[in-house]
Amino acid sequence: MSFSLLQILRRMGSRGGPVILCWLMWISHALAQSPSTTEQADSGQSPLQRLLDLWEISMEDLGTIGMDPPANAARWNTLLTIFNRLQQIPPRSLEAWSIGTDDPLSEDVPPRFVKITGSLLDVQTLQLPAKLGDSHGENEIFVCRVSVEDWDAPAVVYVPRVPPSWQEQPPLGDTVGQVGLLTSVSADTEGRALPVLVATALQWHPDTPLGNLGVDVAALESVTDRTELSSEERESFYAILAALSQVEISELWPDQAEATSVVPLFNAPQTQRGELVRLEGRARRVVRVIVDEPDIRDRFGVGAYWEIDMFTPDSQRHPLVVCVPRLPAGFPTGRDVQVSLRVAGFFFKSWAYRTAATENDKAGPTPTRQSVPLILATQPVRWSRTWDTSAQWLTAVLLSVAFCLVFVTAWTLWRWQRREARQRLPGRSLPKQLDLPRDGGEHPSSETN
């Protein structure tokens, strides 16, 4: 094989030789980084086993994570190490390595990555030992029980965190799911298999318009208002945008539904996160945004989206930013457009951005930011209704007419009162003509001697 390759290189000469060499080097590097199926079969190592070797966790250590809380520091360290390492694995890899829940469970099932979906039954808090809490930066973890349809007994899932609202009132009965590491399976007194999993978090899909689209609503509780879009928030941003690309506006805006007021979006954004909004207004700017992150393009299928500056009748000349996955054919685009439209989607956050004046002001110690409601919506539709002839414009016209009537009435009354005053003055008749003396001369009617 090597002899034939050398012959090929010699025949191709100086032009093709470097190309072939680079290609061979790339192939050898890829093979070194990704062991072939044959090598995996020979070594008998699955992706999980290779990970455990890197984590320095044995199968025996993994099996100690069971139904009961960790009994000693070693078991706590194993659990906390798995938490930390799982967070470093891309979600796409976990999805690829996972299997479904249709396989039967038994005590001799080896550890594996499993994707579960079910109803939340219970949430309990476990306090970490003081020394471990200080070293790992965590004071508590959570144990959730999930009823999985294909399993006879509820699954016990250890997670390092839950949404803050769950600690006050867990959404029992809501749908949750995640790819978790199945660490052990034990049998109860009735012979049912009791699975135990470790996961980074549980995704939350409540029975709401957003949850029914398959979006993880739990991630929205970490979104912060009046800030720029952070790296942690981009997961939810693109997940919602990808889900909305499969939805038509008619599914979110029935014929009998009215437009939503934007006042709460400005005044109380923390109470509106993830809420369904329906807006009518006018677009002034429609620009395309290219997504540069390859992982976002691959995982969510979002290579670009459209950003719209929109004004509604009740926004009081303040803009709202609406991001949509696509536009209808012929929809006007640019930085100076005038088009009436309808959008339906979900409020994401109060988004802070720098104004042009602030960017040019290099001397300012603290940049000034303007916050606007950020909404993720379906494809918009052009709306024929002229929203400028709204109640605000009608009120302005009525006020103008009322002012004119008051002015005309006051002027007429003033003229009438002036005429009445003249008629009441005592007077005498004035001569029709006055003869005034000329300069330096006498009165023409005076007699000379």
DAWO-V974301 format. One record per residue. N is the residue number from 1. PHI is phi in whole degrees, -180 to 180 (999 if undefined). NEAR is the number of other ideal C-beta (glycine too) atoms within 8 Angstrom. D_FIRST is the distance of its C-alpha to the first C-alpha in Angstrom with 1 decimal. Layout:
n->N phi->PHI near->NEAR d_first->D_FIRST
n->N phi->PHI near->NEAR d_first->D_FIRST
This chain:
n->1 phi->999 near->4 d_first->0.0
n->2 phi->-66 near->5 d_first->3.8
n->3 phi->-66 near->6 d_first->5.4
n->4 phi->-67 near->7 d_first->5.3
n->5 phi->-65 near->10 d_first->6.4
n->6 phi->-63 near->8 d_first->8.8
n->7 phi->-62 near->8 d_first->10.1
n->8 phi->-62 near->9 d_first->10.8
n->9 phi->-63 near->11 d_first->12.5
n->10 phi->-66 near->7 d_first->14.5
n->11 phi->-69 near->6 d_first->15.7
n->12 phi->-74 near->9 d_first->16.8
n->13 phi->75 near->7 d_first->18.8
n->14 phi->-74 near->4 d_first->20.8
n->15 phi->-79 near->7 d_first->21.5
n->16 phi->-89 near->8 d_first->18.3
n->17 phi->-58 near->10 d_first->16.3
n->18 phi->-59 near->8 d_first->18.4
n->19 phi->-65 near->8 d_first->18.2
n->20 phi->-65 near->12 d_first->14.4
n->21 phi->-63 near->9 d_first->14.6
n->22 phi->-62 near->8 d_first->17.5
n->23 phi->-64 near->8 d_first->15.8
n->24 phi->-64 near->9 d_first->12.9
n->25 phi->-64 near->8 d_first->15.7
n->26 phi->-66 near->8 d_first->17.8
n->27 phi->-64 near->8 d_first->15.4
n->28 phi->-65 near->8 d_first->14.8
n->29 phi->-67 near->8 d_first->18.6
n->30 phi->-65 near->8 d_first->19.4
n->31 phi->-67 near->9 d_first->17.5
n->32 phi->-69 near->6 d_first->19.2
n->33 phi->-80 near->5 d_first->22.5
n->34 phi->-122 near->6 d_first->22.3
n->35 phi->-58 near->6 d_first->21.1
n->36 phi->-72 near->7 d_first->19.7
n->37 phi->-62 near->5 d_first->21.9
n->38 phi->-64 near->6 d_first->20.1
n->39 phi->-65 near->8 d_first->20.6
n->40 phi->-64 near->11 d_first->24.2
n->41 phi->-67 near->7 d_first->24.8
n->42 phi->-67 near->6 d_first->23.5
n->43 phi->-80 near->7 d_first->25.6
n->44 phi->72 near->6 d_first->28.4
n->45 phi->-103 near->7 d_first->29.3
n->46 phi->-91 near->7 d_first->30.7
n->47 phi->-54 near->6 d_first->31.2
n->48 phi->-65 near->11 d_first->34.8
n->49 phi->-64 near->9 d_first->33.8
n->50 phi->-66 near->9 d_first->31.5
n->51 phi->-65 near->10 d_first->34.4
n->52 phi->-62 near->11 d_first->36.9
n->53 phi->-63 near->8 d_first->34.8
n->54 phi->-67 near->6 d_first->34.9
n->55 phi->-80 near->9 d_first->38.5
n->56 phi->60 near->4 d_first->39.2
n->57 phi->-122 near->9 d_first->41.0
n->58 phi->-88 near->6 d_first->40.8
n->59 phi->-62 near->8 d_first->41.3
n->60 phi->-65 near->6 d_first->44.6
n->61 phi->-63 near->9 d_first->45.7
n->62 phi->-64 near->15 d_first->44.8
n->63 phi->-71 near->10 d_first->46.9
n->64 phi->-76 near->11 d_first->50.0
n->65 phi->-85 near->14 d_first->50.4
n->66 phi->-126 near->9 d_first->52.7
n->67 phi->-64 near->6 d_first->55.9
n->68 phi->-85 near->4 d_first->58.0
n->69 phi->-60 near->5 d_first->57.7
n->70 phi->-54 near->9 d_first->55.9
n->71 phi->-94 near->5 d_first->58.1
n->72 phi->-147 near->6 d_first->57.0
n->73 phi->-65 near->8 d_first->55.3
n->74 phi->-63 near->8 d_first->51.9
n->75 phi->-70 near->11 d_first->51.8
n->76 phi->-62 near->12 d_first->53.0
n->77 phi->-62 near->9 d_first->50.2
n->78 phi->-62 near->14 d_first->47.6
n->79 phi->-64 near->13 d_first->49.0
n->80 phi->-67 near->12 d_first->49.4
n->81 phi->-65 near->10 d_first->45.8
n->82 phi->-65 near->15 d_first->44.5
n->83 phi->-53 near->13 d_first->46.7
n->84 phi->-65 near->9 d_first->45.3
n->85 phi->-72 near->10 d_first->41.6
n->86 phi->-63 near->12 d_first->41.9
n->87 phi->-68 near->7 d_first->43.4
n->88 phi->-90 near->5 d_first->40.2
n->89 phi->-90 near->9 d_first->38.0
n->90 phi->-59 near->6 d_first->37.8
n->91 phi->-56 near->8 d_first->39.8
n->92 phi->-65 near->9 d_first->37.0
n->93 phi->-68 near->8 d_first->34.8
n->94 phi->-61 near->12 d_first->37.7
n->95 phi->-62 near->9 d_first->38.2
n->96 phi->-69 near->6 d_first->34.6
n->97 phi->-85 near->8 d_first->34.8
n->98 phi->-82 near->11 d_first->38.3
n->99 phi->-122 near->7 d_first->39.5
n->100 phi->-82 near->8 d_first->42.9
n->101 phi->-99 near->11 d_first->46.1
n->102 phi->-82 near->4 d_first->46.1
n->103 phi->-72 near->7 d_first->44.4
n->104 phi->-66 near->3 d_first->47.1
n->105 phi->-101 near->9 d_first->47.9
n->106 phi->-154 near->7 d_first->48.7
n->107 phi->-67 near->7 d_first->49.0
n->108 phi->-96 near->4 d_first->45.6
n->109 phi->-70 near->9 d_first->43.7
n->110 phi->-74 near->5 d_first->41.1
n->111 phi->-57 near->10 d_first->41.3
n->112 phi->-163 near->11 d_first->39.6
n->113 phi->-88 near->12 d_first->40.0
n->114 phi->-130 near->14 d_first->42.6
n->115 phi->-98 near->13 d_first->44.1
n->116 phi->-111 near->14 d_first->47.8
n->117 phi->-145 near->9 d_first->50.7
n->118 phi->-175 near->13 d_first->54.3
n->119 phi->-99 near->10 d_first->57.8
n->120 phi->-76 near->16 d_first->58.9
n->121 phi->-104 near->9 d_first->61.4
n->122 phi->-164 near->8 d_first->62.0
n->123 phi->-136 near->11 d_first->61.2
n->124 phi->-123 near->7 d_first->62.0
n->125 phi->-106 near->9 d_first->61.8
n->126 phi->-115 near->9 d_first->60.6
n->127 phi->-84 near->7 d_first->61.8
n->128 phi->-79 near->13 d_first->59.4
n->129 phi->-57 near->8 d_first->60.8
n->130 phi->-57 near->6 d_first->62.1
n->131 phi->-65 near->7 d_first->59.7
n->132 phi->-68 near->12 d_first->56.7
n->133 phi->-62 near->13 d_first->58.1
n->134 phi->-69 near->7 d_first->58.5
n->135 phi->-76 near->6 d_first->55.0
n->136 phi->-99 near->9 d_first->53.2
n->137 phi->74 near->5 d_first->55.5
n->138 phi->-124 near->9 d_first->56.3
n->139 phi->-103 near->5 d_first->59.7
n->140 phi->-155 near->9 d_first->59.1
n->141 phi->-130 near->12 d_first->56.7
n->142 phi->-133 near->13 d_first->57.3
n->143 phi->-117 near->12 d_first->57.0
n->144 phi->-115 near->15 d_first->57.0
n->145 phi->-105 near->11 d_first->57.6
n->146 phi->-126 near->14 d_first->56.0
n->147 phi->-86 near->9 d_first->56.8
n->148 phi->-97 near->12 d_first->53.6
n->149 phi->-60 near->7 d_first->54.2
n->150 phi->-83 near->6 d_first->51.7
n->151 phi->-111 near->11 d_first->52.7
n->152 phi->-71 near->5 d_first->55.9
n->153 phi->-119 near->9 d_first->56.8
n->154 phi->-61 near->10 d_first->56.5
n->155 phi->-89 near->14 d_first->53.5
n->156 phi->-98 near->12 d_first->54.2
n->157 phi->-122 near->16 d_first->52.3
n->158 phi->-88 near->13 d_first->52.4
n->159 phi->-134 near->13 d_first->52.1
n->160 phi->-78 near->8 d_first->52.8
n->161 phi->-155 near->5 d_first->54.9
n->162 phi->-135 near->12 d_first->56.8
n->163 phi->-57 near->7 d_first->58.6
n->164 phi->-55 near->7 d_first->61.9
n->165 phi->-67 near->8 d_first->63.9
n->166 phi->-68 near->10 d_first->62.6
n->167 phi->-70 near->8 d_first->64.3
n->168 phi->-86 near->5 d_first->67.6
n->169 phi->-150 near->5 d_first->67.2
n->170 phi->-62 near->8 d_first->64.0
n->171 phi->-81 near->10 d_first->63.4
n->172 phi->-61 near->8 d_first->63.6
n->173 phi->95 near->5 d_first->62.5
n->174 phi->-75 near->12 d_first->60.2
n->175 phi->-79 near->12 d_first->56.6
n->176 phi->-133 near->14 d_first->54.1
n->177 phi->-173 near->10 d_first->50.4
n->178 phi->178 near->12 d_first->47.3
n->179 phi->-88 near->11 d_first->43.9
n->180 phi->-125 near->12 d_first->44.7
n->181 phi->-94 near->14 d_first->43.2
n->182 phi->-74 near->13 d_first->44.7
n->183 phi->-92 near->12 d_first->45.5
n->184 phi->-160 near->12 d_first->47.7
n->185 phi->-136 near->12 d_first->49.7
n->186 phi->-121 near->10 d_first->53.0
n->187 phi->-112 near->8 d_first->55.6
n->188 phi->-89 near->8 d_first->59.2
n->189 phi->-64 near->3 d_first->62.3
n->190 phi->-91 near->4 d_first->61.9
n->191 phi->84 near->5 d_first->58.4
n->192 phi->-80 near->8 d_first->56.8
n->193 phi->-79 near->12 d_first->53.5
n->194 phi->-109 near->11 d_first->54.0
n->195 phi->-82 near->14 d_first->50.8
n->196 phi->-124 near->16 d_first->50.5
n->197 phi->-128 near->14 d_first->48.3
n->198 phi->-124 near->14 d_first->47.6
n->199 phi->-141 near->13 d_first->47.1
n->200 phi->-75 near->8 d_first->47.5
n->201 phi->-173 near->10 d_first->50.4
n->202 phi->-108 near->14 d_first->51.7
n->203 phi->-76 near->10 d_first->51.6
n->204 phi->-119 near->13 d_first->55.0
n->205 phi->-126 near->13 d_first->55.7
n->206 phi->-70 near->9 d_first->59.5
n->207 phi->-82 near->6 d_first->61.4
n->208 phi->-130 near->8 d_first->61.8
n->209 phi->-55 near->8 d_first->60.6
n->210 phi->-77 near->11 d_first->57.8
n->211 phi->-64 near->14 d_first->56.9
n->212 phi->-72 near->8 d_first->56.8
n->213 phi->-85 near->10 d_first->54.0
n->214 phi->85 near->6 d_first->51.8
n->215 phi->-86 near->11 d_first->52.1
n->216 phi->-77 near->9 d_first->52.4
n->217 phi->-72 near->12 d_first->56.0
n->218 phi->-61 near->11 d_first->55.8
n->219 phi->-66 near->11 d_first->53.6
n->220 phi->-70 near->10 d_first->56.5
n->221 phi->-73 near->8 d_first->58.7
n->222 phi->-97 near->7 d_first->56.7
n->223 phi->-76 near->11 d_first->57.3
n->224 phi->-113 near->8 d_first->59.7
n->225 phi->-83 near->9 d_first->62.2
n->226 phi->57 near->8 d_first->63.1
n->227 phi->-137 near->9 d_first->59.7
n->228 phi->-73 near->6 d_first->56.6
n->229 phi->-75 near->9 d_first->53.7
n->230 phi->-86 near->8 d_first->51.9
n->231 phi->-66 near->4 d_first->48.3
n->232 phi->-71 near->6 d_first->49.6
n->233 phi->-81 near->12 d_first->51.6
n->234 phi->-66 near->11 d_first->48.8
n->235 phi->-60 near->8 d_first->47.4
n->236 phi->-67 near->13 d_first->50.6
n->237 phi->-56 near->11 d_first->51.1
n->238 phi->-76 near->12 d_first->47.9
n->239 phi->-64 near->12 d_first->48.2
n->240 phi->-68 near->14 d_first->51.7
n->241 phi->-62 near->14 d_first->50.6
n->242 phi->-66 near->12 d_first->47.8
n->243 phi->-65 near->11 d_first->50.2
n->244 phi->-71 near->15 d_first->52.8
n->245 phi->-68 near->10 d_first->50.4
n->246 phi->-102 near->5 d_first->50.7
n->247 phi->-121 near->10 d_first->54.5
n->248 phi->-95 near->6 d_first->57.2
n->249 phi->-63 near->14 d_first->60.3
n->250 phi->-65 near->6 d_first->62.6
n->251 phi->-74 near->7 d_first->61.1
n->252 phi->-106 near->11 d_first->62.4
n->253 phi->-131 near->9 d_first->65.5
n->254 phi->-64 near->5 d_first->67.7
n->255 phi->-60 near->3 d_first->70.4
n->256 phi->-86 near->3 d_first->73.2
n->257 phi->-78 near->6 d_first->71.6
n->258 phi->-101 near->4 d_first->73.0
n->259 phi->-68 near->7 d_first->71.3
n->260 phi->-92 near->8 d_first->70.7
n->261 phi->-71 near->6 d_first->72.7
n->262 phi->-93 near->13 d_first->70.6
n->263 phi->-59 near->7 d_first->73.2
n->264 phi->-63 near->10 d_first->71.6
n->265 phi->-66 near->13 d_first->68.2
n->266 phi->-86 near->10 d_first->69.8
n->267 phi->-90 near->6 d_first->72.2
n->268 phi->-139 near->6 d_first->70.5
n->269 phi->-64 near->15 d_first->66.7
n->270 phi->-66 near->6 d_first->66.0
n->271 phi->-91 near->6 d_first->67.9
n->272 phi->-109 near->11 d_first->66.1
n->273 phi->-62 near->11 d_first->62.4
n->274 phi->79 near->10 d_first->60.5
n->275 phi->-80 near->7 d_first->63.7
n->276 phi->-74 near->10 d_first->63.7
n->277 phi->-128 near->13 d_first->65.2
n->278 phi->-127 near->13 d_first->66.3
n->279 phi->-127 near->16 d_first->67.3
n->280 phi->-120 near->12 d_first->69.0
n->281 phi->179 near->13 d_first->69.2
n->282 phi->-130 near->11 d_first->68.1
n->283 phi->-92 near->15 d_first->64.8
n->284 phi->-112 near->10 d_first->65.1
n->285 phi->-146 near->11 d_first->61.4
n->286 phi->-137 near->14 d_first->58.2
n->287 phi->-128 near->9 d_first->55.0
n->288 phi->-94 near->8 d_first->51.3
n->289 phi->-115 near->9 d_first->49.4
n->290 phi->-90 near->6 d_first->45.6
n->291 phi->-92 near->11 d_first->43.8
n->292 phi->-90 near->4 d_first->41.2
n->293 phi->-73 near->7 d_first->40.0
n->294 phi->-62 near->6 d_first->36.6
n->295 phi->-67 near->8 d_first->37.4
n->296 phi->-67 near->11 d_first->40.8
n->297 phi->-63 near->11 d_first->39.3
n->298 phi->-76 near->8 d_first->36.7
n->299 phi->-77 near->8 d_first->39.1
n->300 phi->-107 near->10 d_first->42.3
n->301 phi->70 near->8 d_first->41.2
n->302 phi->-107 near->13 d_first->43.6
n->303 phi->-95 near->6 d_first->42.3
n->304 phi->-165 near->8 d_first->45.9
n->305 phi->-150 near->12 d_first->49.5
n->306 phi->-113 near->14 d_first->52.9
n->307 phi->-112 near->12 d_first->55.6
n->308 phi->-120 near->14 d_first->59.2
n->309 phi->-90 near->11 d_first->62.3
n->310 phi->-124 near->15 d_first->65.0
n->311 phi->-122 near->11 d_first->68.8
n->312 phi->-114 near->12 d_first->70.9
n->313 phi->-59 near->9 d_first->74.7
n->314 phi->-105 near->7 d_first->75.2
n->315 phi->-85 near->12 d_first->72.6
n->316 phi->54 near->4 d_first->75.4
n->317 phi->67 near->4 d_first->73.3
n->318 phi->-98 near->8 d_first->70.6
n->319 phi->-81 near->9 d_first->67.0
n->320 phi->-121 near->16 d_first->64.6
n->321 phi->-102 near->13 d_first->60.9
n->322 phi->-118 near->14 d_first->59.2
n->323 phi->-106 near->13 d_first->55.5
n->324 phi->-128 near->16 d_first->54.3
n->325 phi->-72 near->11 d_first->50.8
n->326 phi->-158 near->8 d_first->51.7
n->327 phi->-119 near->10 d_first->54.7
n->328 phi->-71 near->9 d_first->56.3
n->329 phi->-62 near->4 d_first->55.9
n->330 phi->80 near->4 d_first->58.2
n->331 phi->-72 near->10 d_first->59.0
n->332 phi->-63 near->9 d_first->60.2
n->333 phi->-131 near->9 d_first->57.9
n->334 phi->134 near->8 d_first->58.6
n->335 phi->-93 near->5 d_first->60.5
n->336 phi->-148 near->5 d_first->63.9
n->337 phi->-124 near->11 d_first->64.4
n->338 phi->-139 near->6 d_first->67.3
n->339 phi->-146 near->10 d_first->66.4
n->340 phi->-83 near->12 d_first->67.9
n->341 phi->-153 near->14 d_first->65.6
n->342 phi->-124 near->12 d_first->65.3
n->343 phi->-137 near->15 d_first->62.6
n->344 phi->-137 near->12 d_first->62.1
n->345 phi->-173 near->14 d_first->59.9
n->346 phi->-133 near->14 d_first->60.1
n->347 phi->-73 near->14 d_first->61.4
n->348 phi->-102 near->14 d_first->58.8
n->349 phi->-169 near->13 d_first->60.5
n->350 phi->-87 near->12 d_first->62.8
n->351 phi->-98 near->13 d_first->60.3
n->352 phi->-98 near->9 d_first->61.2
n->353 phi->-142 near->8 d_first->60.1
n->354 phi->-83 near->9 d_first->61.3
n->355 phi->-80 near->9 d_first->63.6
n->356 phi->-62 near->6 d_first->63.3
n->357 phi->-65 near->6 d_first->66.3
n->358 phi->-69 near->11 d_first->64.9
n->359 phi->-65 near->7 d_first->61.6
n->360 phi->-82 near->6 d_first->63.6
n->361 phi->-89 near->7 d_first->65.9
n->362 phi->-78 near->4 d_first->64.1
n->363 phi->-83 near->3 d_first->67.2
n->364 phi->-67 near->8 d_first->67.6
n->365 phi->-70 near->2 d_first->66.9
n->366 phi->-127 near->4 d_first->65.9
n->367 phi->-63 near->6 d_first->64.2
n->368 phi->-89 near->8 d_first->66.3
n->369 phi->-121 near->10 d_first->64.5
n->370 phi->-108 near->8 d_first->65.6
n->371 phi->-107 near->8 d_first->64.9
n->372 phi->-135 near->11 d_first->64.6
n->373 phi->-65 near->12 d_first->63.8
n->374 phi->-108 near->12 d_first->60.1
n->375 phi->-125 near->16 d_first->59.7
n->376 phi->-105 near->13 d_first->56.6
n->377 phi->-137 near->14 d_first->57.5
n->378 phi->-77 near->14 d_first->56.4
n->379 phi->-59 near->10 d_first->56.3
n->380 phi->-74 near->16 d_first->59.7
n->381 phi->-128 near->8 d_first->62.2
n->382 phi->-72 near->10 d_first->64.6
n->383 phi->-116 near->9 d_first->68.1
n->384 phi->-75 near->5 d_first->71.0
n->385 phi->-65 near->6 d_first->73.7
n->386 phi->-82 near->6 d_first->75.0
n->387 phi->-75 near->12 d_first->74.8
n->388 phi->-69 near->6 d_first->76.9
n->389 phi->-86 near->6 d_first->80.0
n->390 phi->-103 near->8 d_first->79.9
n->391 phi->-63 near->6 d_first->82.5
n->392 phi->-65 near->7 d_first->82.1
n->393 phi->-67 near->9 d_first->82.8
n->394 phi->-63 near->9 d_first->85.7
n->395 phi->-63 near->8 d_first->87.2
n->396 phi->-63 near->8 d_first->87.0
n->397 phi->-65 near->8 d_first->88.8
n->398 phi->-63 near->8 d_first->91.5
n->399 phi->-64 near->8 d_first->92.1
n->400 phi->-65 near->8 d_first->92.5
n->401 phi->-64 near->8 d_first->95.0
n->402 phi->-63 near->8 d_first->96.9
n->403 phi->-64 near->8 d_first->97.1
n->404 phi->-63 near->8 d_first->98.5
n->405 phi->-63 near->8 d_first->101.1
n->406 phi->-64 near->8 d_first->102.2
n->407 phi->-65 near->8 d_first->102.5
n->408 phi->-64 near->8 d_first->104.5
n->409 phi->-63 near->8 d_first->106.8
n->410 phi->-64 near->8 d_first->107.4
n->411 phi->-67 near->8 d_first->108.2
n->412 phi->-64 near->8 d_first->110.6
n->413 phi->-65 near->8 d_first->112.4
n->414 phi->-64 near->8 d_first->112.8
n->415 phi->-64 near->8 d_first->114.4
n->416 phi->-67 near->8 d_first->116.7
n->417 phi->-64 near->8 d_first->117.9
n->418 phi->-67 near->8 d_first->118.6
n->419 phi->-67 near->8 d_first->120.7
n->420 phi->-64 near->8 d_first->122.6
n->421 phi->-65 near->8 d_first->123.4
n->422 phi->-65 near->7 d_first->124.8
n->423 phi->-69 near->6 d_first->127.1
n->424 phi->-84 near->5 d_first->128.6
n->425 phi->-73 near->6 d_first->129.6
n->426 phi->-72 near->2 d_first->133.4
n->427 phi->-146 near->4 d_first->134.0
n->428 phi->-127 near->3 d_first->136.4
n->429 phi->-73 near->4 d_first->136.1
n->430 phi->-100 near->4 d_first->134.9
n->431 phi->-64 near->5 d_first->136.3
n->432 phi->-72 near->3 d_first->134.4
n->433 phi->-146 near->4 d_first->134.6
n->434 phi->-114 near->4 d_first->135.2
n->435 phi->-98 near->7 d_first->136.9
n->436 phi->-99 near->4 d_first->135.6
n->437 phi->-68 near->8 d_first->137.4
n->438 phi->-78 near->5 d_first->135.9
n->439 phi->-64 near->4 d_first->134.9
n->440 phi->76 near->3 d_first->138.1
n->441 phi->-110 near->5 d_first->140.4
n->442 phi->-95 near->5 d_first->142.6
n->443 phi->-65 near->6 d_first->142.1
n->444 phi->-62 near->6 d_first->143.2
n->445 phi->-88 near->4 d_first->145.4
n->446 phi->-79 near->6 d_first->147.4
n->447 phi->-93 near->3 d_first->151.0
n->448 phi->-101 near->3 d_first->152.2
n->449 phi->-95 near->2 d_first->155.6
